[in-house]
């Protein structure tokens, strides 16, 4: 993990499980925190585990948006939040160079391995307390926003 990635996953209790989302080939995404930050962001902190028999390729989690794929191979940049009340979809934030504000450079996950990840999104209105979360190859699930 980069220094930015490490800083983003500090102070998150890995024993807190807000959601467990099954993915393809034995992948399991455990969401530990969904927090509204004072700067107008929502940060999702999670862990991806390989409970399958084969290596997991993280490149598919970057999604298929060409800018994201070019700049953020092996990332969780393909994640989205959907505010069903406002009928809006929120994508992972990017910096001015097109890099996602998310975990990048994720190595292939061997069977039994896991890695901590984070994704930062623009915050929906304060009245929105629940969103649908999607990451490519994983099922969609509803998450409650804290903070």
Phi and psi in degrees as a GROMACS rama.xvg file:
@    title "Ramachandran Plot"
@    xaxis  label "Phi"
@    yaxis  label "Psi"
@TYPE xy
-78.9924  170.232  UNK-2
-60.8883  -39.5099  UNK-3
-62.0543  -44.0322  UNK-4
-63.4789  -43.0968  UNK-5
-63.3868  -42.73  UNK-6
-62.8883  -34.5435  UNK-7
-73.4357  -23.6987  UNK-8
-103.4  3.39865  UNK-9
-69.5016  155.2  UNK-10
61.9551  28.1059  UNK-11
-112.803  126.243  UNK-12
-77.8694  111.215  UNK-13
-68.2768  -11.8865  UNK-14
-82.5728  -14.1276  UNK-15
-80.6431  125.095  UNK-16
-124.855  96.8113  UNK-17
-76.6366  -29.8682  UNK-18
-160.47  148.586  UNK-19
-122.074  121.525  UNK-20
-119.449  122.436  UNK-21
-81.1068  140.875  UNK-22
-123.475  -170.227  UNK-23
-74.7187  152.504  UNK-24
57.8318  33.7958  UNK-25
85.4383  10.3324  UNK-26
-75.2084  140.995  UNK-27
-133.002  126.184  UNK-28
-106.373  118.274  UNK-29
-106.502  115.515  UNK-30
-87.1138  123.363  UNK-31
-99.7799  -27.9209  UNK-32
-157.988  139.627  UNK-33
-132.709  103.377  UNK-34
-126.676  132.927  UNK-35
-81.9999  122.28  UNK-36
-94.26  157.898  UNK-37
-64.7717  -21.2824  UNK-38
-83.1192  6.44604  UNK-39
90.4924  26.5563  UNK-40
-121.01  159.919  UNK-41
-120.781  126.038  UNK-42
-111.25  127.989  UNK-43
-104.566  123.66  UNK-44
-113.903  134.04  UNK-45
-153.588  179.009  UNK-46
-134.806  134.576  UNK-47
-104.823  127.375  UNK-48
-117.411  144.753  UNK-49
-101.716  103.244  UNK-50
-99.7846  10.8183  UNK-51
-95.7368  -168.61  UNK-52
-102.65  -9.45248  UNK-53
-125.234  162.248  UNK-54
-63.9198  141.896  UNK-55
-98.9976  133.625  UNK-56
-93.7595  110.345  UNK-57
-71.1461  -13.0105  UNK-58
-58.7267  -31.7631  UNK-59
-69.3815  -18.8841  UNK-60
-78.5455  -12.2979  UNK-61
-74.6548  -13.0165  UNK-62
82.9517  -168.735  UNK-63
-119.597  9.80488  UNK-64
-69.3722  124.03  UNK-65
-58.777  -38.4888  UNK-66
-64.8744  -42.8366  UNK-67
-66.4728  -46.5833  UNK-68
-61.3964  -42.271  UNK-69
-64.7665  -43.9224  UNK-70
-88.1465  -22.2294  UNK-71
-134.891  46.924  UNK-72
-56.7446  146.479  UNK-73
56.7863  50.7328  UNK-74
-129.517  -179.568  UNK-75
-107.92  30.8085  UNK-76
-68.7673  -9.59595  UNK-77
-86.6106  2.08427  UNK-78
-70.1317  149.563  UNK-79
-139.602  156.254  UNK-80
-116.954  140.485  UNK-81
-121.895  123.913  UNK-82
-94.7477  101.02  UNK-83
-67.9828  -31.1364  UNK-84
-66.3584  -45.9778  UNK-85
-87.5605  -6.22064  UNK-86
56.372  49.9908  UNK-87
-130.33  144.583  UNK-88
-109.366  133.942  UNK-89
-113.295  129.211  UNK-90
-99.8682  158.904  UNK-91
-57.0164  134.192  UNK-92
-63.76  151.46  UNK-93
-124.494  151.997  UNK-94
-85.7051  -177.353  UNK-95
-67.769  -14.7879  UNK-96
-95.6953  4.38288  UNK-97
86.1688  4.30988  UNK-98
-80.6681  137.258  UNK-99
-72.9171  151.819  UNK-100
-90.2691  75.6626  UNK-101
-160.224  173.74  UNK-102
-69.267  131.447  UNK-103
-125.856  173.888  UNK-104
55.7838  41.8083  UNK-105
-76.3142  126.603  UNK-106
-75.1774  156.857  UNK-107
-54.4831  136.342  UNK-108
-94.1302  115.397  UNK-109
-77.007  159.609  UNK-110
-52.1361  131.557  UNK-111
87.6252  -11.3398  UNK-112
-85.6581  161.718  UNK-113
-147.204  162.215  UNK-114
-147.968  140.906  UNK-115
-79.5761  140.519  UNK-116
-136.826  157.879  UNK-117
-141.23  155.444  UNK-118
-141.406  136.198  UNK-119
-117.557  131.661  UNK-120
-123.389  158.854  UNK-121
-63.9855  142.411  UNK-122
-78.3178  135.958  UNK-123
-69.7681  172.538  UNK-124
-53.8739  152.18  UNK-125
-58.0897  -23.8916  UNK-126
-73.8508  -15.5959  UNK-127
-85.9071  117.57  UNK-128
-112.843  -6.575  UNK-129
-141.846  138.267  UNK-130
-135.589  158.902  UNK-131
-91.914  133.179  UNK-132
-110.443  133.899  UNK-133
-133.869  136.506  UNK-134
-132.136  130.793  UNK-135
-48.5601  137.4  UNK-136
79.6796  -4.03013  UNK-137
-110.321  155.523  UNK-138
-67.9175  157.505  UNK-139
-83.4418  143.061  UNK-140
-143.565  155.855  UNK-141
-87.8242  137.971  UNK-142
-128.048  139.382  UNK-143
-90.0933  137.25  UNK-144
-92.0479  130.336  UNK-145
-103.967  167.02  UNK-146
